[in-house]
Amino acid sequence: MYSHGSESLIKQARDIQESELQKFYSRLVKLLQGKEFGHETVDSLQRLHLILFATKYTRKLPSELQKRLLALLSASAEPVQLLSSAVLRETLPLSGHNLSYNQDNVAQLNSHVAALLLSQAGSRAELSSFCTQLLRSLESRQSEGPAHFTHILPILNTILTHSPECLTEDHVTLLSKKLVDWLRYASTTQGGGGSSGGFFTGARSRQPVPIAELDGTVSGDFFTVLCVGQGFTEDQWMNVYSFSMLRHWLLTYQSVSTGSITADTANRLQLSLSLSHSHSFSNDDRSEVDGSVVSIVSATSSSSRLLPPKERLREKAFQYCQRLIEQSDRKAHKRTDAELQKACLVEAVYILDCVCVEDASLVYRTFPCIKALFGRLSSDLAFARVMLPIAQFYLNHGEMAAVDCESVWKLVFGRFPAELFNCPFLAHELLRFLRMNLESLQLRVPQYTRAFPNLLKFLAWDSPAVVDDFVDLLPSMVTTGTALELLHTLLDLPCLSATLVLQHRSTCLPISDPGGRSLLSLDAFRSPADRGLFLFLLRDEAGSGETMDRLSTLHERLAEAADWPRVVQCAQTVPVLLHIFFNTAIKIADEKLLSDLIFVMLERSSLLLSLPTYVKEVHRVFSCHLLRLCKLQPSLVVDQSHELLEFAGTTANVYNKEEMYTHVVWVLGEFLSASCDSRCSVRLITSCFEALEAVLFEITSSAPLPGSPCPAPRVVTTLMSALAKLASRSHDLIPRVSLFLSKLRSVTRGGSVAWCSDEEDLVAIETRGEELWSLLKTPGVAQSVLTPSPHVTTPQWHRDTNVSMPLQLRALTSLTHSQ
C-alpha cells in the first residue's frame, strides 16, 4: 500500500479540476518552449505524469503540448527524455503527430522512443512491421557516427521478452546472420583512441592500434567483450550487445527439435573437427598449444559457413564462449575487470549449456573445457557464482558424457552452504538453480535429498529473503528415509540460526551484550564439552549423526538468543514449513512412519527453544496434524496409546500445552474404540479412562497455584466428553463418570469455584455436564450418540439403491429441469 504522503498526492492528482488542468497545460507548454530545462520543468513533467497515472480513464493532451513532448524524446537531458516518454505512454494513442520510425531517422531512436513505439503498437502486425524496420536499419550502411545502432538490439531484446511471436522466420534468419557477423567478425583494432595516444605515441600513433587483452598483451584473436582498448568501434559495441542478448535469443528461437541435426550437418561438423586437428600442427604462429581455442576457431570458421543460419550462430556462439573461457585465465590488472571476467564466465557457460542442449554433438567438444574450468576454479570460493552454471552443465550433460559428477555436487551441496550461507547473492542463485532443476535433481542426484541440513542454513541465516524458495523446495526434501530427521531439523531451525550467528560473528567481531560482558552462548560454542551439540546442528548432510538427546541442554545454552532478530525471524517461518512438511509426509508415509511422526510430535512438544510465540504456534501446528493423522489412520491411536496416555495423564500439560493437550484428549476419546481398531481392549479403555479421570479430578478439585492460570474451559469440557465416550464403550465405567458429573453439577450450581473464574465459562461447563449425564442414563442411546457407527458418520444415502433418497433426488432434478 502507498504511504500516507503518497496517497495524499494521488488524491490531489485525481481531484484536480478541468479548468486548473488546462492552465497547467498552458504553463507547461511555455516552459517547454525554452532551450534549457531546469528543475521547474522536471517537476512539472513529474506532476503531469502523476495526474495521468492516477486518473482512472486515459486523457488526451492538447496538440501543442503533445508536439513539444514528442520533440523532447530526442533531447539531450536524460530525465526529460524519460519523463516525456512516460507521459506520452499514459495518454491516448498519438493523433496528428504520429510517431513513426524508419531507417532514415535511426539517429533519433533511443530506448525512450522505442518504449513509446512499443506501447502504441495496436496489434501483432504493427509490432512485426516495427521489427522489420529495425532489422532493415541494421542492414543499411548509410548511418554515420559510432552509436546509431546501439539502441536497436536492446529494443529487439525487449520484444523477445514480451512478444517473441512477432518476429517472423525471415526476421529470425536475418538477425541470426547479423549476430554471427558481430560476434565473430568485429574489427580487431581500437576505435577512437588510437589517434590520441592510446598504447602508442609518436609517428606510429596514426597507425591502427590493435585491441588488447585484460592482462595488457596484444590480442591475437577475434574481438570479444573481454578485450580492451582506448575506444570501441561500432561493430565492437554491437559485439558486446550481441553477447548480452545471445542466450535469450537462443532460448527463445532455438527449439529442442533442431538439436537432432541431419546426417549431412553431422558430416560437416566431423569434417570441421578433422580440419581443426590437422590445423593445430600447421599453424604454430597461431597457438603454441595443440588443440587450443585459437586453432579450433580458426579451422572451423570456413567449414561453419556451410551451415544454415541458426546452426551457424550456434557454432559461432560456441567459439565465442570458448574464447571467453580462455581469456578468463588471464590476470586482470583492475578489480572491475576481474569481476567482469567472472560475469562473462557465468554467461559463457550458460550459453555453452544452451547450445549443447540444442546440438548434442557439441557436448563432447565442450566437456573438456568445462571440466578444466571446474578444476581450475573449484578450490576458490570467490568463483562460487561461476560454479552454478558449471553444475547446470554437468546436470544436463554429465550422464551423456559419462563423467563423474560427485565432486561438483559435493561443492554445491556441501561447501557452498556451509561456508557461504551469509552471501545473499549466492543464496538466491543456488536456490533458484535448485527450483529450476528440481525434477532432474531428484532423479539424478542422490546427494540432493541428503543435503537439507546444509541447505537450510540459508533459511536459518536470512529467513525473509529465502522462505519463498523453501516453500517450493521443501516437499522435494521429504522422503520416507529423511522425514523424521527433517522434522527435527525444522524444529531446530531457531537453534541453527543462533549457532550460525555465533559461528559467523565469533570469527569477525567480538560478541558481547550492550553491557560489554561476554555472552554465555559464545562460551558454550567454544567449550569442548558442548561443541558436539553445535557441530550436530552444523552438519553437512543427513544421517551423519543421531538426533540429539541433549536438546534441553542446548536450549539452555542458547536461551539468551531468544530475542536475536535473526532467530526471531527464523522462528516465524517454522510453522509455515511444518504445515508443508506434514502435507507432503502424509502423501508418502506408511503406517510406521505416521506412527513415528506422532511420537516425535509428542516428544518435541516439550523440547523447543523458549520463544513463547514460536512454541505456541508449533503446538497449534502439531495439534492440527495430529488430528489429521488420526482421522486418516485411526489405528495409530492404539499404536501410540502408551505415549498418548502418558501425555494426557500429565496434569502440567493442561496449563502449558493447552492446544495440543485438548486435541490429544479428543483423539483418545474419539478413536480409542474397537470399531476403529480390533486391538482396542476393555483394559486399554479402562486405563485411558482412569488417566483422564485423575487429571479432571485434580484440576476441578483444587484451586490453581498463585500466579498460575485456571484450566481452560475447553480442556475441561473435552475431558468430560472423552470420559463419557469411553464409558459408553465399557458400561462398567458409566457409574463412575455419572457420579463425577453429578458432583460437578452440584459444585457449579453452588456458585463460583476456584478453578473457573468466568461465570459464562462455568455455565458452559455445567451445561455440557448435564447433557452427558442425561445421555449416560440410557447406555444404549449414549453409545449411539457418543460412538456412532461409520455409516452414520459418513452417510452415502444418495448412492444407496436400497433407500428412497436416490429416487427423491432424481424426482427433484426432473422437476427442476421441467420448469
N, C-alpha and C positions, 0 to 999 in steps of 0.2 A: 504494500500500500504506500501511497505518497505520504510525505511528511506534511505537517500542518502548514508550513510555509508554501510548499508546492501546491497543495490543494487550494490555498488562497489565491495563488497566481492563476491557476487553471480556472477557478470560478470567475475571476475578473475577466479573463480572456473570453469566457463563454457569455458573460453578461454585457459585453461591450455593445453599445447602441450603433445602429447603422450610420447615423449622422457622424458620430465620433469616428467610426471606422473610415468613412470617406475622407475626413480631414486628415486622419493618419496616413492614408494612401497618398494624398497630395503632398504632405510634408516629406514622406519618404522619397517620392519622385524627385523633389527638389534636392534632397541630399544626394541622390544617385547621379545628378547631373554634373557634379564636380569630378575633378580628376583624381583627387585624393579622398580616401575613405577612412575617417577617423573612428574613434570609439562610439560616437553618436550613431554613425551609420551601422556599425556592427550591432549595437544594442537594439536599434530599430528593426533590423532584419531578424534578430533573435525574437523580439516581441511579435513580429508578424508571423513567424513560424509557429510560435506558441498559440496564437489566435487561430490559425488554420488547423493546427493539430488538435486543439481542444474542441473545435466545433464539430457537432455530430454529422453535419452534411458538408459536402465539398463545395467550397466557394470558388467564384470566378473573379480573377483580378482584373482591374482596369487595363485597357490595352497598352497605355503608355508605360505603366508600371511593369507589365509583363515584358515589354520590349527592353526596358532597362535591365531587368533581371536576366534576360537571355544574354545581353551583352556582357554581363558580369561573369558569365561562365568561363570566359577566356581572360578574365582579369588576372593581374599578377599576384594579387593578395590571396593566399590560400583560404583564410577564414571567409572572405567574401564569396569565393567560388563555392565553398561548402554550403554556406547559408543560402545562396541563390538556388543551388540545385535542390536543397531540402525544401525550400519554399515552393518551388515550381512543382515538385513531386506531390505536394499536398493539395494542388489545385486541379481544376478540371483540365482535360486534355487541351493542349495549345490550339488556338484557332486564330487565323490571321497572321500568326508569326510561327508557322510550322517549323519545327526544328528537324532538319534532315542532315544526313551525313553521306558523303561520297569521297572518293579518293582525292578530289580536288581540295577539300578542306581538312585533310588529315592533320595539318598543323594545329587545328583548333580542337582536336579531340583530346580529352583528358578523362579521368575517372568520374568527374562530376557530370560532365556532358553525357558520358556513357550511362551513368545511373539514371539520368533523366530519360534518355532514349529507351532504355530497357523498361522503365516504368510506364512509358506511353505506348509500348508495343501492344496493340489490342488483340493480336492473335498469333498463333504459331507461325503463320505465313509471313507476317510482318517481321517477326523475330528472325526467321530464316533469311528473309531479304536483307536484314541488317547484317547478319553473319556473312552473307555473300559480298556485301560492300566492304566489310572489314577484310575479308580474305583477298579481294581484288586489290585493296590498298597494299597488302603485304607483297603482292606480286609486282606492283609498279616500282620502278626505279627513278621516278621523277622527283621525289622529295629531296629537299636539301636540308643540311644540318644533321646533327648527330642523334637527335632524340625524338624523331617524328613517329616511330613505330612503337615506342616503349610502352604505350598505354594499351595497345591492341591485344596483346597476349593476356594480360590480366583481365581485360573485358571478356575475351573468349573463355577464360577460365571461370569467370562468374556465370556465363551462360551454361557452361558444362555442369556447374553445380545445381542450378535451378531448373534448367530446361534442356537436358542433353539431346532430346529427340529433335530439337530444332536444326541440328546440323545434319545435312544430307550425306549420303555416301561420297558424293563428289567433294563436299567440304572436308570430310574426314581424310580422304586421299590427298587432297591438296595440302592440308595442314600437316599431315604426316611427312610429306615430301619437304616442306619448309622446315619442320623440326629437325629432320635429318641434316639439311644443309647447315642450319645454325649450330647444331650440336657438334658436328664433325668437321665442318669446313670454315669455321670462323677464322679470321686473319690472325696471324701469329706475331704481328708487330704492334707496338704500343700506339695508342691513339692520342693525339693532342699533346702529350707531354714530351714527345721526342725532340721537338724543335726548341724547347725551352730549357734544356739541360738534361733532365732525367738521369739516366745512369751514365751518360757520356757527355763530354764537353768538347769545346774547340771545333776543329774542322769537321769532325765526324758527327757533330750534333745534328746535321741536316740529313744524315743517313737514317733509314728506318731502324728503330730500336726494337729488338726482339722482346717478347714478353719473358717474365722471369717466374721461377718457382718461389714458394714461400720461404725457402732457405737462402734465397738470393742468387742461386745459379740460373743460368740461361736455360729456358725451357727448350727441350729437344723434340717436343712432340706437339700435337694439336692443342688448341686453347680449351681450357675448362674453367669452371668457376673458382678453382684454386690457383689460377695464375694471377700474377700481379704486374702492375706497371704504373707509369705516371698518369695514364689515361686509357680509357677503353674506346674502341671504335663502335660504330652502331651494331655491326654484326656480332661483336663480342658481348654487347649488352643483350642482344637477342639470344645469345648462347646462355647467358645467365637466366633470363626469363624462361627460356625453353626448359632448362633443367628444373626450375622451380615448379613447373606445371606438368612435367613429364609423367610422374607417377599417376597423377589424377587423370591425365589423358589416357594412359594405358589401361587403367582400371575401368574407365568409362566406356571406351570404344573397342577394346580388345576382348572378344568373347572367348570363353574357355574352349569352344569348339574349334577355334583356329589353332589351338595348341596341337592338334593332330595334323601335322604338316604332311604334304604329299611326298611320294617317293622321289619325285624329281627335285623337290626342295631339299629333301634329306641328302640326296646325292651331291647337290651343290654345296651344302654345308660340310659334307665329308671331304669334298674337294678343297674347300677353304682351309680345313684343318690340315690336310696334307701339304698345301702350299705354305701354311704357317710353319709347319715343322721344317720343311726344306729351307724356307726363307731365314730361319733363325741361324743357319750356318753360313749363309751367303751375305748377310748384312751386318758385318761386325761393327761398322760405323754407327749403326742404329742402336745396338744394345750389346753389352758385354755378357749378358746372361742369356743362355739358351732358353727359348720359350718365354721370354719376358713379355710384358704387356705391349711394349713398343713394337716388337716384331710381329706379334699376333695381329695387332690392329692394322699394321701396315700391309700384312699379307692378305687379310680378309677384306680389305677395303674394296679391291677390284671385284672380287667374287660376289660381294654382297650387293653390287649394283644390279645383279640379275634377279634379285628378289622382288616380290611385289612391295608396294609402299609400306604396308603395315608391318610385314616381316622385316623389311629393310630398316624401319625405325626401331624395331625390336633389337636387331643386330647392332645398330649404332648405339642404342641405349646401353647394351651390354658392354661395348667397347669403352664408352664414356665412363661407365661406373668402374670398370677395371682400371682405367687410368686414374680415377679419383682415389681408389684404394692404394695404388702405387704412390700417388702424391702425398697421401696422408702419412706416409712413413718418413717424410722429410721433417726436419727440425724447423719449426716456425720461429721467427725472431720475435714476434709480438704475441701477447697473450690472446688478443682478439682473433688473430689468425689461427691460433691453436684451437680456440673454441669453434671457429669456422670449419676447421678440419673435422672435428667431432660431428658437427651438424651435417656436413656433407657425407661423412661415412654412414650416418644413420639413413639418410635419404638414398645413398647409393646401394646399400644392402637391401633396402625395401624394394627398390626398382629391380635389382637383380632377382629378388624373390618373385616379383610380379612377372618378369619376362620368362622365368623358369616355369612358373605355373602355366603360362601360355604355350611355351615351347619346351617340352621335356628334354629335347636333345641338348639344351643348354646346361642342364643340371651337371653333367659330367665335366663340362668346361669350367663351370663356376665353382664347384665344391672345393677344389684345391686352394683357390684364392680365399674362400670364406674360412676354410679350415686353418690356413696360415694366419689369417687376420685374427681368428679366435685365439690361436696360440700366442700371438704377439700381444694381445690386449687383455687377456683374461685375468692376468695377475694384478692389473692396475684398476682399482675401483673408480678412478677418475673417468674411465671409459665405460662405466656401467650402462650409460644410456645407449652406447653402441651395441652392447651385448644383447639387448632385447630384439632388434631386427635380426641379429645372427641367430638367436634362439628361434625366431619365427621361421627362418630359412631351414634350420635343422628340423623343425617340426613338420614343415611341409614337404621336405625332400630327403630327409635323413634315411627314411625307410627305403626309398627308391635307390639311393646311392649306397645302401648297406653300410652306413658308418655308425660308430658307437657314439651315442648322444649323452652318455652318463655324465661326463664332465660338464656339459652345458647345463643340464638340469640341476646338478649339484651346485653350480654357481648361482643360477636363477632362483632356485627354491631354498638354497642354503645360505650362502654368504651374503647375498644382497639384502634379504630381510633382516638377517642377524646384525649386520654392520651398518646398513644404510636405512634403517627404519625411520630415521629422523629427516630423511630427504624427501620433501613433499613431491618434487617433480618425478623422482624415481617411483615413488609410491603410486602416483597417478598412472604413469606409463606401464608399470608392471601389472597393476590391477586391470588396466584396460587390455593389456595383452592376454591376461587370463580370461576376461569376459569374452573377448573376440574369438578365442580359440578353445572355449570350454569343452565342447564335444570332442575335439581332437585330443585334448589333454587327458580327458577321462579314458579314452580308448587306447592311446598310445604311450602315455607317460605315467607309469605306476607311482612314480615319486610324488605326483601331484596330490593324491588323496592322503599321503602321509605327511605333507608339508604344512598342514594347517597350524601347528603350534608356532611356526616361524612366520607364516603369512599374517596371522592375527596380530603380530607385533605392529603392523601398520595401523590397524584399528585401535590398538591399545594406546598408541602414541598420539594419533590425531583423529579421533573418532568422527567429529562432524564432517571432515573432509572426505572420508572414505566409506562411511556407513552405507551409502547407496550402492557402492561396488559390492560390499559384502552381503547385502540383501540379495543380490543376483548370484553371488558365488557360493554362499553357504549351503544351499541344497546339494550342490555337487560334492561337497566335502563329507556329507552324511552317508556312511556305508555301514553295513552290519558289523564290520570289523573295527570301525573307528567311532561309532556313535557314542559309546559310553565315555571314552576319553575326550571326545569333542564336547560333550555336555559338561564335563568337569572343567575343561579349558574355558568354555564360555562363562561359566560361573566364577572363574578365577581371573577374568579379564581386568577387573579393577586392581587386583594384586599385581598382575603383569604390568599394567600401566605405571603403578608406583615403582615397580622394580626397574623399568626402563628409565624412569626419571632419575632414580638413584644411580644407575649404571652410567647414564649419559653425563649427568652433572658432576659426578664424582671424578670424572676424568677432565672436566673443563673448568668447573667453578667449585669453590668450597660451598658445601651445603650447610646452612645454619638457619635457625629461626630468626625472626626480627630482633630478638634479644642478643643474638650473636652466639648462642650456645649450639654445640654440635647436635645434630638430630640423632635420636636413638635408632631410627631405621637405618641410617647410614652406618652406624656402628655394627648393627646386626648384619648388614650387607657385606661388611668387610670381615666379620667374625668367621673363623673356620668352623665353629660349631653350627652356625646357621647357614653356611654357604650352600649346603646341599639343597635347602629349601628354594633358594633363589635360582640355583642352577637348573632345577627341575622346571621352574617357570620359564627359563630362558632356553629350554631345549630346542633343537632344530627340527626334530621330526617326531611323529607319533610312535609309540611303542618303545621309546628309548628309556623308559623307567616306569615304575609302578605309580599309580595315583597316590598322592601324598597322604600319609596318615598323621601328619603333624600340622594340619591346617589351622587348628586353633592357635598353635604357637606362631605360625606365620602371620595370622591376623593380629596377634598381639604386637608383633614387631612392626607391623605397618599401620598401627592404629592412628598415628599422627598424620598419615597420608589421606585420611578420610575427607579432608577439605581441600586437597590439592586440586586445582582446576582440571588438569588432565584426567585425574582419577574420577572426579565427579562427572565429567563429560562422557568418559568411557562407561561408567555405571549406567548412565541414562540410555545407552544403546543396547544393553544386555537384554532387557525384556523383549524388545522387538526381535532380536536374533533368536531368543529362546522360542518364541512363537513359530518362527520359520523352521527352526530345528525340529520341534515336535510335529509340525505339519508334514515335514518330509519323512521323519523317522516312522511315523505311523504307516506310511505307504510301503516301506521296505522291510519293516521289522517282523520277525516271527514272534511266537508267544514267549519264548525265553527272553528275547531282547526287551519286549514290552514289560515283562516282569522285572527285569534288571533296571529298567528306567524308573519304575515305581519305587524300587528300593533306593536308587540314587536320589530321587526327589525327597523321600522321607529323610534320608541321611543328611543331605546337604541343606535342608531347610534350617538346620541349626549351625551350619558351618559356612557362613557368608561374612565377607568383610563388613564391618559395622558402619554402614551408611543407612540411616533409618528409612529413607525413601526407597533406596535400592532394595533393601531387604523386603519391604512391604510389597514392592512391585514384583519381585521374584516369587514371593509366596502367592501372589494373585495368579501369576502365570502357571505355577505348579498346580494350583487348585483347579484351574480351567482344564488343564490337560490330564490331570489325574482322573477327573470326572469323565473326560472324553475317552481315555484308555479303558476305563472300567465299563463304560457303556458299550464300547466296541468289543471287548473281551471280558465278560463278567467273571469268568473263571479265574481271572487274575486276582480277585479278592481272596479266594481260597489259597492261591499260590503264595500270596504275600500276607496272609492273615496274621502271622506272628508279628511282623513289622508294623502292620496297620494297627493291631491291638495294642502293641507297645506304645505307639504314637498316641492313640486315642485314650489310653489309660494314664497318660502323664498330665496331671492337672495343670502344670505350668504352661502347657501348650494352649490352654483355653485363653490365657491372657496375652501371650506374646506371639501367637501364631493363629489368631482368630480365624482368618480367611481359610487357611489350609485345614485347620482343625475341624471347622464346620463341614468342609467337603469330605474329609476322611470319615467323619461320623455318618454323614449321609450315605456315603458309599457302603459302609458296613451295614447300615440298616436296610439299604435297598437291595444289595446283591448277595448278602450272606444268606442264601436260601437254596434249598435242594432243587428248586425249579431252575436255578441258574447253573448249578454245578452239583452233580450227584455225590461228590465227595463231601459236601457240607453236611456234617453230622449234628445231632442234637447237642452233643458235648461241645462242639465248636460254637454253636449258637449260644449255649449257656455261658461259656467262657467269655464271649463277647458281651453278653448282657451284663454279667457281673462287673466287667471292667468299666462299662459305660455308666452303670448304676452307681458305682463307687464315686466316679467323678461328679455325676449330677448331684448326688447326696452331699458331697463335700462343698461344692460351690453354692448350694442353696441352704446349707445349714449353719453357715457362719459368715460373719462379715469379712470383707477383704482386708488385708493388712493396710495400715495407714500409708497413704500415698499410692496405693495400688488401685487400678480401675476395677469397677464392677464387671462381672461377666456379661458379655453381650447378650441381649435377649434372643438374638438369632441362634447363638450357641445353645442356650437353654432349651428353646423350642425344638431345635434339631435333635438334641439328646433325648428329649421326651418322645419325639416321633420315632426315633430309632429304637428305643426300648419297646414301644408299642408294636412296631413291626416285628421285632424279634420274638416278642411274646405271642404274637398271632401265629407264629410258625412252631412254637413249642408251648402248648397250652398250660403246662405246669408253671410257666413264668407269669401268667396273667394275674394271679392273686398278688404277686409281689409288686408289679407295676401299678395295679389298681390301687393298692394300699398307698403307695408313694404319691400317686396322683390325688387321691382323696386328702392326704395330709397336706399336700401342696396347696390344694384348693382352700383348705381351712386356714392355712397361714396367710395366703394372699387376701382372703376376704377379711382378715382381721386388721387390715390397714397396711401401712408401709413396712417394707422389710429391708434389712441391712444390705442385702446383696443386689438390690434393684432400686435405684434412686428415682427413676422416672415413672410417674403414675401410668402413663399411656402404655409403656412397655410392660408394666406389671399386669395391666388389663389384658394385653395380648397374650401373655404367658398363661394367665388364668383361663382365657377362652380356649386356647389350644389344649390345655389340660382337661377341661370339661368335655371337649369333643372326643378326645382319645379315651377318656374314662367311659363315656357313653358307648363308644364303639366296642370296647372290650367287654361290656356287659353281655354281648352276644358274640361269642368267639367265631361262629361261622361267618357272620357279617363282617367282623373285624378282619378276618383273613381275606375275604373277597375285596374289601376296600384297601387294606394296607399292603396286601400281597396279591395283586390281581394277576390272572393268568396271561400269557403272552397274547392270546387272541383278543384280549380286551385292551391291552396297552398298545398293540399295533393292529388295529382293525383293518380288514380289507373287504368290507361288506360290498363295496361297489364291484368287486370281482367275483364274489361267491355266487355261483349259479343256483345254489340251493336256497337262497333267500330272495325276498322280493325287491331288494334295493336296486339291482340292475334293471329290472323291469320298470320300476318307477322312474329311474333316471332316463331310460330310453323314451318313456312316455312324455316326460317333461321336455326332453330335447326336441321331439317331434312337434309338440305344441308350440315351442318357441320358434321353430323354423316355419311353421304354418302361418304365423301371424305377421 
